């Protein structure tokens, strides 16, 4: 599912316009980003936890020519699914 499909699905499920669904999606992105920047994580009980983490500097290789180079340290995000989400996914996949 891409962003356009998400907005259409949200609009349909919530019985709102696509513009309102787009505003909701933008607000969700802003709130999630702020939570990760300020608190380091966003926990949604049953769904999962988004956590900010620092990737350390490391050596990488260009796969085409094998030349080594340094990959700078950077921040990234991890997602750990919650029990209810995993349960639902496993029920869906066993059908």
Residue, then its C-alpha position, 0 to 999 in steps of 0.5 A: x500500500x502506498x500513501x495515496x492508497x492509504x489516504x483513500x482507505x482512511x477516507x473510506x473507513x472513517x467516512x471523511x473526505x480525502x483532504x481530511x484523510x490527508x490532513x490526518x496522515x500528515x498530523x500522524x507523521x508530525x506527531x510520530x516524528x516529534x515523539x521520536x525526536x523528543x522521547x525516543x519512542x512511540x508506543x501504541x499498545x497492542x500495535x507496536x513500538x517505534x524507537x529511534x536509535x543511533x547507527x554507528x559509523x561503519x565501513x561499507x563496500x561498493x558492491x560494483x567495485x568492492x571499494x571500501x568507504x566509511x558510512x557516517x553515523x546516523x539516526x534511524x527508526x526501529x519498529x517492534x510489532x505488538x502482540x495483537x498485531x502479530x496475532x492478527x497477522x498470523x491469523x490472517x496468514x493461516x487462512 
